[in-house]
């Protein structure tokens, strides 16, 4: 009799465990949590965690246990794709927020496609991210073909650049962004005094020598802060004060530290992730972020938060449409693409047919004595409605 009672209790415990597992809903993040770009990748992860914390009670009320599973892609396409495959194998994960790098997002989202796992990006700008027409890929930021012309116009109109040296870091992001800038500059008859890609991280002396020789009015570098910061430091060390312009890959609080305060002048970047002072609703978010993670929030933290809110609201909407039951990945994917999301830090979000945000904003930031200040902002729309 005791043996039977014990067996029944074990079976009951197992059944409860299974029921609990069935009501757990997870979302994942893919971003660099280690290596040279971990500053921005951690911002994204933390922003998503804050949104998960805030939505946990609402999920619990609906009968679900909400969890975040963060993955480190090390800003490496192969590592990010391996993470995507692990995520796809966990049936409790219904959506992914990520990545930081377009070069990671492109293969990672493709790896998630057969599983109908939706991805909402807080950062990826390369045109190819959505131009492939994947049903599972969405982004809440502007594209390179918006960011490139905006940067070119800023170079011409504000910096009066007539001769520009163009560099890129040979990644999908940096190469794509620099190509869009160069195309827009050429269309307005600006002279391109040099154009090259480099994977160099520590010794830019040969490039600095070419810049000294060609004397451009402006240097444009499509890439990420950990590489470009070293380049600017060496450029300034060689006595060259030419304005340097980049994209949102420069949007990190570590950039002035890498350059050194004395050299962190005459540096500009366009960014898809707004500085917090440009977001009227961000004050409470910034306070909660600081309290939760003991570090200040940055733009990509805010956009990680917004991307997560889109994702989580989409899951709740899909569950409601599914009679209050856990939705399928396909139901979540379809619901997120056709939804409209309000109450976000960056304003209303809705997606076009390929997953681009229908209306986005670009921000131009200027570094002066190492301090980032908002120079101007521009409203942009994707080529497709």
N, C-alpha and C positions, 0 to 999 in steps of 0.2 A: 504493500500500500504506500509506504514511504517512497519507494522507488518510483511508483507511478506519479505521485504528487510532485516529486522532484523533476521527473521528465516533463510533466505538464508545465511546471514553472519555467523550465529552460525553454520549452517551445514558445511560451507566452513572451518571454524576454526577447527571443529571436524575432517573433512576430512584431513586437513593438519596435525593435531595431529596424526592421524592414520598413515599417510604416513611417518611422522617423526619417529614414533615408529617402523615401519617396516624396516627402514633403520638403526636403531641402532643395533650395534653388541656389545655384552658384553663378557668379559672373567672374570672368578672369581678366587680368590685365597682362599685356605684353609691352615691356618697355625696358630700357637699360637701367638696371639697378646696381651694376658694378661697371668699372671702367671709366673712361674719360668723359662719357656723356651721362653719367649716373645722376648728376645734379638735376637735369631736366626729366629724366626717366622716373626719378623718385618723386618729383613734383606731380607727375601724372598719376602715379600709384597712390600717393597720399590724397590727391583730390578725389579720386574714385573711392577710396576708403571712407572719406568724409561723407560722400553721398550715400554710400552703403549704410553707414552708421545712422544717418538721418532717415533712410527708408526702411530700416529694419522693423520698426514698430508697425508700419503700414503692411509690410509683408506678413508679419506675425498675425495681424488682424485678419488677413486673407487666408491664414492657415499654412503659411510657408516660413521656413527658417532660411534667412538670407545670409550668404557667405561670399567673401571675396577670396579668390585664389590668384596671387600675383606671380608672374613669371618674368625672369630676367633674360632679355634677349642679347645683352651685352653690345647693342647696336650692330649686331652681326646677322646678316640674312639667314645663314645656315642655322644658327642658334635659335633665331626667332621662328623659323619654319619647324624645327624640332619641337619647340614649345607648343606651336599650333597643333601639331599631331598629338601631343600628350593631352592637350585641352580637348580635342575632338574625341579622344578615347574616354573622357569622363562625361557620362551621360547626364550628370546633374548640372553641368555648365551649359547655360542657355544663351550666353552672349559674351563677347569680348570687347573691351575697350583698349585701343592701341592702334598703332604703335607711335613712337616718336619719329622714326626714320622711314621715309618712303621706300627705301631699298629693302627694308625688312617687311613693311606692310604688303608689298606686291606679292612675294612668294608665300607669306604667312596666310594672307586672305585666300589665296588660291588653294592652299592646303586645307583650309576650313570649308571651302565650297561644297565638296561632296557630302559633308555632314550637315549642310544647311545652317551652319553656325554664323550668326551675324556679327559683324565687326563695326564699331562706331569709333572713328578716329578723331582724337583731339588735336592732331598736329600735322598729319601728312598732306603735303601740298602738290606733289608731282602729278602732272596731268594723267599719267598712266594708271594711277591708283584707281580712278573711277572710269577712265576711258575704255577699260576692258569690258565694261558693262556687266560686272558681277552683281548678282542679286543680293549678295551678303555684305557688300562693301559700301559704307557711308562715311562721310566726314562732315565736321561742323566748322571747318576752316576754309579759307579761300584757296584757290588753285594757283599753280605757278603761272598759268597764262593770264591770271589777274595780277599776281604779285610782281611778275617780271615787268610788264608795261608800267605799273605804278612806280617801281624803282627807277625805271628809265626816265619817266617824266620828272621824278624828283631830282635826278642827276642833271637833267637839262634845265629845268625851270628854277630850281632852288640853288643848286651848286654850280650852275652855268658851265657844265662840263661839255667841252667840244672834242676832247680826245680822251678815250677811256681804255684802261688796261683791264681785261676780263680774265678772271681765274675761276677754277672750280676744283672740287675735291675728288672728282672721278666717281662719285656715287650717283644713284638715280636722282636723288634730291638735288645735290649741288650742281651736277651737270645740266639737269633739266632747267633749274632756275636760272643759271648763268646763260643758257641758250636763249631763254625767253627774253632776258634783259638785253643780250647782244642783238637779237632780232629787232627788238623795239628801238634800240639806239640807232641801228643801221637804217631803219625806216625813216628816222628823222635826221639822216645824213651826219650822224656823229661818227668821227673817225675811231676805229678800233686799233689802238697802237700795239696791242698784243692780245692773244687769246690762247690759253693753255690750261690743261688739267694737271694736277699734282696730288700725289698721295704722301708727299713729304710731311713729316710732323715736327722735325727739329732743326733742320738747316735750310733756310730759304735764301742763302746768299746769292745763288745764281739767278733767282727770280728778282731779288732786290737789285742786282746789277743791271738786269734788263730794264727794270723800271727807271733806274737812274739815267739810263741811256735814252729811253724813249720819252721821258718827261710827260706822263699823262696828267690831265687835269684832275682825274678821279680814277680810283681803283675799285673795281667791283669783284667780290670774291663770294662765289656760291659754295657754302660749306657749313661746318659746325664750329662752335666757339673754341673748342679745345685745340683745334688746328689753326684757325684764323687768328686767335689770340697770340700765339707764338709768332706767327708771320708779322702781325702789326708791331709787336715788341721789337723784332729785328729790323723792321722797316723804320721805326722811329729811332732806333739805336743807330741807324745809318744816316740819320739827319734828314729823313724824308717825311715831311708833314702833310703830304697829299691826302685829301679826304679818302677814307675807305668806307665803302658801302657794302652791305651784305643782306641776307635774308633772315628769316626767323630762326635759323640755326645759331645766330649770335645772341638770341634772347635768353641769356643766362646771367645770373648775378656773379658768376665766376669769371666772366670775360674781363672786367676791369682788373681783377686780381692777377690774371695771367699776363695781361699787357703791362701792368704796373700803372699806378695812378698818374704818374707824370706823362706817360705816353697815351693814356686813354682819353684822347681829345680828337676832334674832327673824325669821329667814327659814327656811322649811321647804319641803321638796319630797319628794314620793313619786317613787321611781325604780324602773324595771324592771331597770335594770342595777346589780347589786350593787356597793357599795364594796368594794375588794379585800380589806379587812380582814374582811369578812363571808364571804369565800370561803376556806375552809381550804386548798384546793388551789392557791391563786393565787400563792404565794410564788415558786415557780420561774418561773412565767409572767411575773411582774413583773420579776424579775431579767433574764430573757431579752429582754423587751420593752425595758427600759432599755439593755441592751447593744446591741441591734440598731438602735434608733432614736434613742438619746440623749435621750429624753424619758420622763417617768414614765408608766406605764400608768394609765388610768382605767377606770371601769366599762364604758363602751361599747367600749373596746379588748378587754376580757375577753369581752364578748358577741359582738363581731365574730369573735374567736378561736373561741368555741364554735359560732357559726353556720357558720363555715368548716369546723370539724371534722365537724359533721353532714353538710355538703355533700360533703366529700371522702370520708368513709366511705361515704356513699350512692353515690357514683360508683364506688368500689372494689367495693362489694357488687353493683352493677349489672353491672360488667365481669365479675365472677366468675360471675354467673348467665348471662352472655352467652358463656360458654366462653373467657373470658380475652381477648376482643376488645373494642375500643372500643364502649361501649354507645351506643344511640341516646338522644337527648334525652328521648323518651317513656319509655324504660326507666329513666333516671335519675329523672325526675319521679315515676314510680310507686314506685320503690324508696325514695326519700327519705320520701315520705308515709307509707308503712307500716312504716318502720324504728323500732327502739328504739336510742338512742345513750347509751352509758355512758362514764364516765371524763372527763366534762366539768367545767369549773370550777364551773358553776352547777347541777350535778346531772344526773340522767337526763332525757333528752328523748324524748318520743314525741308524735305529733300526733293530733288527733281528725279527724273526717271532713271538716272545712273547713280544716284546717291550723293550728289553734290548739294551743299547747302544753297537754298534758293537766293538768299541775300546774306552777304558777309561783310565784314569791315577789316580793312588793313590799317595798321598803325605804323607811323614812321617815328623811330626813337633816335635821339641824339645822345652820345656820351660826351660829357664835359667834366674834365677832372675826375673821371671814373664814375660819375653819377649819370644814371639813365633818366632822361626827361622826354616827355611826349612832344614831338615836333609838330605833327599833324595827323589827321585820320582821313581815310577815304572809303566810301561805300563801293562795293564791287559785286558783280553778279557773274555766275558761270555762263559759258557760251550756250548751254542748253537750258530750257525752262522745265 
